[in-house]
Amino acid sequence: GFLIPFISGSLVQAYGWRFGMLGPGAIALVTSALCFLLMRDAPEGSDCEERSSGTVQMRDSALEQQIGIREGLLARPEQWALGIAYLLNYVCRQGLAVWGIFYLLAAANSSGQALSVAGAAALFSGFELGGFLGNLTAGSLSDLFLRRMKSGQSEPGQRVKVVTAYFCGSLFLFPMLAWCPSRLPWLQYLLMAGLGHFLCGSQLLLPLIAAEVAPKNLLASSTGLIGLVGYFGAVFAGLPLSFIVQSRGWPCYFTVLTSAAACGALLSVPLQGVRGWDPLKQESQQSGE
């Protein structure tokens, strides 16, 4: 991901936009073919698969197996709240990933600075580098919070704290990028890296949180649900955001992204108390009703 802006920008500069898109696609096809040939379903010659199957069977209680999608996912507000937070993350992340290079070119042109497509791609590579680091820090911080959490606190809530902090970081950096002058490319690079760090880090944690608060037999469905809701944010980063950029300009573009980050931060605050699925507690609540 870090090298793609350099590769794509160089191809665009030398051969045009078509090759700038075909190049990363060819790399993805070759990588997929290698993964298909080299990956195995399970470690061969060991009993890992048998031990894993036995562990899963021990954890899957009869109560959880009886939980349907409507009761376990669709009727739970926290799952939809996580999905909306994922949508807002995608508005910010894809909005910057799709339009970031165009903004850097437009900002340089408006200030009379000479910036090529390859140069803009090099500046934008900070976003991918920051995203790589953000994935590492998000996981490490959430695990640190889990080790230090007090009695009575929830494990998913500790990860939500990191998501809230990362949304707040994005909220702070979007206006700074909008106000950053093009004559300071090193600062633009750092701001891109910071935004990649916060947006990719929160994107990593949200599906994990959704899986932790779902019944064991609906783990994949829970991540699929918030992914379905979240990708509407990616759709918004296409045609709707292009209309905003063309008709309202870049200030309105940054207003939309900053507002999405602010809404994500506000939405994640009450989710810090969300708890994992407890089949015995759910059964007692249903019997009490």
Salt bridges, closest charged atoms under 4 A:
GLU44 OE2 - ARG40 NE 3.75
ASP47 OD1 - ARG51 NH1 2.45
GLU78 OE2 - ARG76 NH2 2.51
ASP143 OD1 - ARG159 NH1 3.41
GLU212 OE2 - ARG159 NE 2.90
